């Protein structure tokens, strides 16, 4: 991998060095193409980078994205990536305060008997456990068809539905055709368990169970089909380990040039080649390429090509996620009598994510208000993989916590981001503390300046730091995993109005999350065009 200088011509220029852009670069370079990656930030990796978040503290946190479910095994195999992903011992811990007392549900990753007993202890019978398992079976049936298709050309909706077989019709109807709230309310009666299930339908987006747009269904789908099981695993070494490994593979080809602090300011598509204009070291630099791949959003691509509201761009859905990174000297004591802090925080801790609670918080945001009790989920990377901490921090028992908040849409932060961010953070800390025997603030480590090791990022911050449009982690409206028009059948989902300009990031169809799939599909599209001799 080269760092300079820029040549006047490349086979492919990739805008943005997020993991999808790196995946595309690896495929193209291994096929013999020369590739330039132009990254506008000082660091590569986009939302998949790791860094030292707190001054003078030797801990490399996955500061944006933090767990892996969708990164495709085909990509790992094709590129010979050395990537370790570990399962968490706990799937989730979901507490609630009812009549002044704490009630809870601990779901273990691989202990059916214990999970059945936990559901019964919460609900008084086994009905909701059976409903929960039935829903999981529906998810897995759908995943068995959808997951293998994600790295192949788009299939028609009807073709994919037929692939479900006669026994898959109920799953297709419940998860694709009807609002997700229908099946949740039919199979599960307990409010806490309904909420636990529904959270996957609203990660990073603003929606509700019976949303007629079915945005909740699309979000749910991408969160439960990964590897055919939906399990979210911990990347050993943090998310930056994936970036490092992709960079290693790219470097080994000798055909990839990465330029940092290079802001692309224009793309002029042509029939044979396109010109790319960028600002670098205070100068305007121009190069040309046979193919241009955009790892940034479709909106940014439109701006670069001088177009507005092109057919390439998904809907302009605002982001609704809030990120908090923490480093603790110790895990806080829980009010729980049934599980330890290490058991609870090893999985996903659901905070104020009851079904009715989330309906209330959603309605409050619709009215332009900060949710009184914003829902969110937390997990501790270091309980599964402590390699992101220095030996000294490991010895002293330090731990990381990551919170991803829901129902925090971009519009709430537009006028006064700092003040609203601080207020939202305070409400999240209060939400955590209701389930603890000591304030989480008392457990925070201190950085070299004596400040508590905690940072919060709103959707506005995510837009400013890593250029997510309106803070949307999916770059726009999530798409279905099948062709939605006849013209899309057989396409790769990366095509734009320009025959040699492609999307390779989350804005592509079947984009979103840490998957590498858009990068793979954009590279396959390039190969397809080259095979036709174009």
C-alpha positions in Angstrom: 0.0 0.0 0.0 1.4 3.3 -1.0 0.8 6.6 0.7 2.0 9.0 -2.0 2.2 10.5 -4.6 -1.0 10.6 -6.6 -0.8 9.4 -10.2 -2.7 11.0 -13.0 -4.7 7.9 -13.8 -6.0 4.8 -12.0 -8.2 1.9 -12.8 -10.5 2.7 -9.9 -10.8 5.6 -7.4 -12.7 4.9 -4.2 -14.1 7.8 -2.2 -13.8 7.1 1.5 -11.8 4.5 3.4 -14.5 2.9 5.5 -14.5 -0.9 5.7 -16.7 -1.2 2.5 -14.2 0.9 0.5 -11.3 -1.2 1.8 -13.2 -4.4 0.9 -13.7 -3.2 -2.6 -10.1 -2.1 -2.9 -8.9 -5.5 -1.9 -11.0 -7.3 -4.4 -10.1 -4.9 -7.3 -6.4 -4.9 -6.5 -6.2 -8.7 -6.2 -7.8 -8.8 -9.7 -4.9 -6.7 -11.0 -6.4 -3.2 -11.0 -4.7 0.0 -9.7 -6.7 1.6 -6.9 -6.7 5.0 -5.2 -8.6 5.5 -2.0 -9.2 9.1 -1.1 -10.0 9.7 2.6 -11.0 13.2 3.7 -10.2 12.5 7.4 -6.7 12.1 9.1 -7.6 8.4 9.9 -8.8 5.6 7.7 -11.6 3.2 8.6 -14.6 5.6 8.8 -17.1 4.2 11.3 -15.0 1.1 11.9 -12.0 2.7 13.3 -10.6 2.2 16.8 -8.7 4.9 18.6 -7.5 6.1 22.0 -10.6 8.0 23.0 -9.4 9.5 26.3 -6.2 11.6 26.8 -3.3 9.6 28.2 -5.3 6.4 28.7 -4.1 3.3 26.8 -7.4 1.9 25.7 -8.3 1.5 22.0 -12.1 1.8 21.8 -14.3 1.0 18.8 -15.6 4.6 19.0 -18.5 4.3 16.4 -19.6 0.8 15.4 -18.7 -1.9 17.9 -20.2 -5.3 17.2 -20.2 -7.5 14.1 -23.1 -9.6 12.8 -23.3 -9.0 9.1 -19.6 -9.2 7.9 -19.9 -12.0 5.4 -17.9 -15.2 5.6 -17.5 -15.2 1.9 -15.5 -12.0 2.1 -13.3 -13.4 4.9 -12.6 -16.5 2.8 -12.1 -14.7 -0.5 -9.6 -12.2 1.0 -8.0 -14.6 3.4 -8.7 -12.2 6.3 -7.4 -13.1 9.7 -10.3 -11.9 11.7 -11.3 -13.3 15.1 -14.9 -12.9 16.3 -15.9 -14.1 19.7 -19.4 -15.0 21.0 -20.6 -13.3 24.1 -21.6 -15.6 27.0 -24.7 -13.5 27.7 -27.2 -12.5 25.0 -29.0 -9.8 26.9 -30.1 -8.6 30.4 -33.3 -6.6 30.5 -34.3 -5.0 33.8 -37.4 -3.0 34.7 -38.7 -1.3 37.9 -42.3 -2.4 38.7 -44.0 -1.1 41.9 -40.6 -0.1 43.3 -39.0 -3.5 42.7 -36.6 -4.7 40.1 -37.7 -7.4 37.8 -35.3 -8.8 35.1 -34.7 -11.2 32.3 -31.3 -12.7 31.6 -30.9 -14.5 28.3 -27.8 -16.6 28.0 -26.2 -17.3 24.6 -26.4 -21.1 24.7 -28.5 -22.4 27.6 -32.0 -23.2 26.6 -33.0 -24.6 30.0 -31.9 -21.5 31.9 -33.5 -19.2 29.4 -36.8 -21.1 29.6 -36.7 -20.8 33.4 -35.9 -17.1 33.2 -38.9 -16.4 31.0 -41.1 -18.4 33.3 -39.8 -16.5 36.4 -40.6 -13.2 34.7 -44.0 -14.0 33.3 -45.3 -16.9 35.4 -45.7 -19.3 32.5 -44.0 -20.6 29.4 -46.1 -19.0 26.7 -43.9 -16.1 25.9 -40.8 -18.2 25.7 -42.6 -20.4 23.2 -43.6 -17.3 21.2 -40.1 -15.9 21.4 -38.7 -19.2 20.0 -41.3 -19.3 17.3 -40.3 -15.8 16.2 -36.6 -16.8 16.2 -37.5 -19.7 14.0 -39.2 -17.4 11.6 -36.1 -15.2 11.6 -33.8 -18.1 10.9 -36.1 -19.4 8.1 -35.9 -16.0 6.4 -32.2 -15.7 7.0 -31.5 -19.1 5.4 -32.8 -17.6 2.1 -31.8 -13.9 2.4 -28.2 -14.3 3.9 -26.7 -16.3 1.0 -28.3 -13.9 -1.5 -26.6 -10.8 -0.2 -23.4 -11.4 -2.2 -25.2 -12.3 -5.5 -27.1 -10.1 -8.0 -30.6 -8.9 -6.8 -33.4 -11.4 -7.1 -37.0 -10.5 -7.6 -39.3 -10.3 -4.5 -41.4 -13.1 -5.9 -38.4 -15.4 -6.6 -37.2 -14.9 -3.0 -40.6 -15.5 -1.6 -40.9 -18.8 -3.5 -37.5 -19.9 -2.1 -39.0 -19.8 1.3 -41.1 -22.9 0.4 -44.5 -23.7 1.6 -43.4 -23.9 5.2 -41.9 -20.4 5.1 -45.0 -18.5 4.0 -45.9 -17.5 7.6 -42.5 -16.1 8.2 -42.5 -14.1 4.9 -45.9 -12.7 5.7 -45.0 -11.7 9.2 -41.6 -10.2 8.6 -41.9 -8.8 5.0 -45.5 -8.1 4.3 -47.1 -6.9 7.6 -46.0 -4.4 10.2 -43.7 -6.1 12.7 -45.9 -5.1 15.6 -48.5 -7.6 14.4 -46.4 -10.7 14.9 -44.8 -9.5 18.1 -48.1 -8.7 19.7 -49.6 -12.1 18.5 -46.7 -14.2 19.9 -45.7 -12.3 23.0 -47.8 -10.8 25.7 -45.2 -9.5 28.2 -44.4 -5.8 27.6 -40.7 -6.2 28.6 -40.2 -9.1 26.2 -42.1 -7.4 23.4 -39.7 -4.4 23.8 -36.6 -6.6 23.9 -37.6 -8.1 20.6 -38.7 -4.8 18.9 -35.5 -2.9 19.6 -33.9 -4.6 16.6 -36.5 -2.9 14.5 -35.5 0.6 15.5 -31.7 0.6 15.8 -30.6 4.0 14.5 -34.0 4.9 12.9 -37.1 6.6 14.1 -40.1 4.3 13.8 -42.8 2.4 15.7 -44.3 -1.2 15.6 -47.1 -0.5 13.2 -45.3 2.0 10.9 -47.0 1.5 7.5 -43.7 2.2 5.7 -42.3 -1.0 7.2 -39.1 0.7 8.0 -39.2 -1.2 11.3 -39.3 -4.5 9.4 -36.3 -3.6 7.2 -34.3 -2.5 10.2 -35.3 -5.7 12.1 -34.3 -7.9 9.1 -30.8 -6.5 8.9 -30.2 -7.0 12.6 -31.4 -10.6 12.8 -30.1 -12.4 9.6 -26.3 -12.1 10.1 -24.5 -15.4 9.3 -27.9 -17.0 9.2 -28.3 -16.8 13.0 -28.4 -13.1 13.8 -25.7 -13.4 16.5 -23.7 -10.2 17.2 -20.1 -11.1 18.0 -17.2 -9.1 19.4 -14.2 -8.3 17.1 -11.0 -9.3 18.9 -8.8 -6.2 19.0 -11.8 -3.9 18.5 -13.3 -2.7 15.2 -10.0 -1.3 14.1 -8.7 -4.8 13.9 -10.9 -5.3 10.8 -9.5 -2.1 9.3 -5.9 -3.2 10.0 -6.5 -6.6 8.4 -8.1 -5.1 5.3 -5.3 -2.6 5.1 -2.8 -5.5 5.3 -4.4 -7.4 2.4 -4.6 -4.2 0.3 -0.9 -3.5 1.0 0.2 -7.0 0.0 -1.1 -6.4 -3.5 1.2 -3.4 -4.1 -1.6 -1.8 -6.2 -3.5 0.3 -3.6 -2.7 3.9 -2.8 -4.4 5.5 0.2 -4.4 9.3 0.5 -5.6 10.8 3.8 -6.7 14.4 4.3 -7.8 14.3 0.7 -11.3 15.9 0.3 -12.9 14.9 -3.1 -14.7 18.1 -4.3 -15.9 16.9 -7.7 -16.6 13.9 -9.9 -17.0 14.4 -13.6 -18.4 11.1 -15.1 -17.5 10.2 -18.6 -18.4 7.3 -21.0 -14.9 5.8 -20.9 -13.2 7.5 -17.9 -14.2 9.9 -15.1 -12.1 12.7 -13.6 -11.9 13.2 -9.9 -11.0 16.5 -8.3 -9.7 16.7 -4.7 -8.2 19.1 -2.3 -4.9 17.9 -0.8 -2.4 20.0 1.2 -4.1 23.2 0.2 -3.8 22.4 -3.5 -6.3 21.2 -6.1 -5.4 17.8 -7.5 -7.0 16.0 -10.4 -6.8 12.4 -11.5 -8.9 10.1 -13.7 -10.2 6.6 -13.4 -12.0 3.9 -15.4 -14.3 3.4 -12.4 -15.4 5.5 -9.5 -16.7 3.9 -6.3 -18.4 6.0 -3.7 -18.1 4.8 -0.1 -19.7 8.0 1.1 -23.5 8.6 1.0 -25.5 8.9 -2.1 -26.3 12.5 -1.2 -22.6 13.3 -1.2 -22.2 11.5 -4.5 -25.0 13.7 -5.9 -23.2 16.8 -4.7 -19.9 15.7 -6.2 -21.5 15.1 -9.6 -23.5 18.3 -9.4 -26.8 16.5 -9.3 -29.7 16.8 -6.9 -32.3 14.2 -5.8 -31.0 11.6 -8.3 -32.5 8.2 -8.6 -29.4 6.8 -6.9 -30.1 8.3 -3.5 -32.2 6.5 -0.9 -34.8 8.5 1.0 -33.4 11.2 3.3 -34.2 9.5 6.5 -32.6 11.2 9.5 -30.5 9.3 12.0 -31.9 8.7 15.5 -28.9 7.0 17.3 -26.8 8.4 20.2 -23.4 7.0 21.1 -21.7 7.0 24.5 -18.2 5.6 25.1 -17.1 5.0 28.7 -14.0 3.6 30.4 -14.6 2.3 34.0 -12.2 1.5 36.8 -14.7 -1.2 37.7 -18.1 -2.5 36.7 -20.9 -1.0 38.9 -22.8 -3.0 41.4 -26.3 -4.0 40.2 -29.6 -4.0 42.1 -30.1 -7.4 40.7 -30.3 -10.5 42.9 -30.2 -12.9 40.0 -27.0 -12.0 38.1 -23.6 -10.5 38.5 -22.4 -7.3 36.7 -20.0 -9.5 34.6 -23.0 -11.6 33.5 -25.2 -8.6 32.7 -22.8 -6.4 30.9 -21.2 -9.2 28.8 -24.4 -9.1 26.7 -26.7 -6.3 25.7 -28.2 -4.5 28.6 -31.6 -3.0 27.6 -32.4 0.3 29.4 -36.0 1.6 29.3 -36.8 -0.5 26.3 -40.2 -1.8 27.3 -42.7 -1.9 24.4 -45.0 0.8 25.8 -42.0 2.9 27.0 -40.6 3.0 23.5 -44.0 4.0 22.1 -44.0 6.9 24.5 -40.5 7.9 23.8 -41.2 7.8 20.0 -44.3 10.0 20.4 -42.3 12.5 22.4 -39.8 12.9 19.6 -42.6 13.3 17.1 -43.7 16.2 19.2 -40.2 17.7 19.1 -39.3 16.7 22.7 -36.4 14.9 24.2 -37.7 11.5 25.5 -38.3 11.7 29.2 -36.8 8.2 29.5 -34.8 7.6 26.4 -34.3 3.9 25.5 -30.8 2.5 25.0 -28.6 -0.5 25.1 -25.2 -1.1 26.6 -22.5 -3.7 26.4 -19.0 -4.3 27.7 -16.4 -5.2 25.0 -13.7 -6.0 27.5 -15.6 -8.8 29.2 -15.3 -10.8 26.0 -12.0 -9.3 24.7 -9.7 -7.3 26.9 -7.0 -7.0 24.3 -8.1 -3.4 23.6 -6.7 -2.4 27.0 -3.1 -2.1 28.0 -1.6 -4.7 30.3 -1.7 -2.2 33.2 -5.4 -1.4 32.7 -6.2 -5.1 32.5 -4.4 -5.8 35.7 -6.2 -3.0 37.5 -9.6 -4.4 36.3 -10.7 -1.6 34.0 -13.6 -2.2 31.7 -15.2 -0.4 28.7 -18.9 0.3 28.3 -20.7 1.3 25.1 -24.2 2.7 25.0 -26.2 3.1 21.8 -29.3 5.2 22.4 -32.6 5.2 20.5 -35.2 7.8 19.8 -32.7 10.6 19.5 -33.4 12.0 16.1 -31.2 14.5 14.4 -33.7 17.3 14.5 -33.6 17.5 18.3 -30.0 18.5 18.2 -29.9 20.9 15.2 -30.4 24.2 17.1 -28.1 23.6 20.1 -26.3 20.4 19.8 -24.1 20.8 22.9 -26.9 21.6 25.3 -29.2 18.9 24.0 -26.4 16.3 23.9 -25.6 17.1 27.6 -29.2 16.8 28.6 -29.7 13.5 26.7 -26.5 12.1 28.2 -27.8 13.0 31.7 -31.0 11.2 31.1 -29.2 8.1 29.9 -27.0 8.1 33.0 -30.1 8.4 35.1 -31.7 5.5 33.2 -28.6 3.3 33.9 -28.4 4.4 37.5 -32.0 3.2 38.3 -30.8 -0.4 38.0 -27.5 0.1 40.0 -26.5 0.1 43.6 -24.0 2.9 43.0 -23.9 5.7 40.4 -22.2 4.9 37.2 -20.4 8.2 37.5 -18.5 6.9 40.6 -17.0 4.0 38.5 -15.7 6.1 35.6 -11.9 6.2 35.1 -10.1 9.6 34.8 -7.9 10.7 31.9 -4.5 12.4 32.1 -6.3 15.7 32.7 -8.4 14.3 35.6 -11.6 14.4 33.5 -14.0 11.5 33.6 -13.6 9.0 30.7 -16.9 9.4 29.0 -17.8 10.9 25.6 -21.2 11.3 24.0 -22.0 11.8 20.3 -25.3 12.9 18.9 -26.5 12.4 15.2 -25.1 15.9 14.6 -21.7 14.9 15.9 -21.8 11.7 13.8 -22.4 13.9 10.7 -19.6 16.2 11.6 -17.1 13.6 12.6 -17.6 10.8 10.0 -20.0 12.5 7.5 -23.0 10.3 8.1 -25.9 12.2 6.5 -28.1 13.6 9.3 -26.2 11.2 11.5 -27.9 8.2 9.8 -25.7 5.1 10.3 -27.3 3.6 7.2 -26.7 6.7 5.0 -30.4 6.8 4.2 -33.5 4.6 4.0 -32.8 0.9 4.5 -33.8 -1.1 1.4 -35.3 -4.6 1.1 -32.8 -7.3 0.3 -34.5 -8.0 -3.1 -35.2 -6.1 -6.2 -38.0 -3.7 -5.8 -38.6 -3.1 -9.6 -38.2 -5.3 -12.6 -35.2 -3.2 -13.8 -33.3 -4.0 -10.6 -33.4 -7.8 -11.1 -29.9 -9.0 -11.9 -28.3 -5.8 -10.8 -25.9 -5.6 -7.9 -27.6 -2.8 -6.0 -24.7 -0.4 -6.5 -25.5 1.1 -9.8 -26.1 4.8 -10.3 -27.2 7.0 -13.2 -23.6 6.8 -14.5 -22.5 3.5 -16.0 -19.0 3.5 -14.4 -19.8 5.2 -11.1 -21.0 2.9 -8.3 -22.0 3.1 -4.7 -19.9 0.9 -2.5 -21.0 1.9 1.0 -24.1 1.8 3.1 -26.1 3.8 0.6 -26.1 0.9 -1.8 -29.0 -1.6 -1.8 -28.3 -4.2 0.9 -26.0 -1.7 2.5 -25.9 -0.7 6.2 -24.1 -2.1 9.2 -20.6 -3.6 9.3 -21.0 -6.1 6.4 -18.5 -5.5 3.7 -21.3 -6.5 1.3 -21.7 -3.2 -0.6 -17.9 -3.2 -1.1 -17.9 -6.8 -2.4 -20.9 -6.1 -4.7 -19.4 -2.9 -6.1 -16.2 -4.9 -6.9 -18.3 -7.6 -8.6 -20.1 -5.0 -10.7 -16.7 -3.6 -11.8 -15.6 -7.1 -12.9 -18.9 -7.6 -14.7 -18.4 -4.4 -16.7 -14.8 -5.3 -17.5 -15.8 -8.7 -18.7 -18.2 -7.1 -21.2 -15.2 -5.1 -22.5 -16.6 -1.7 -21.5 
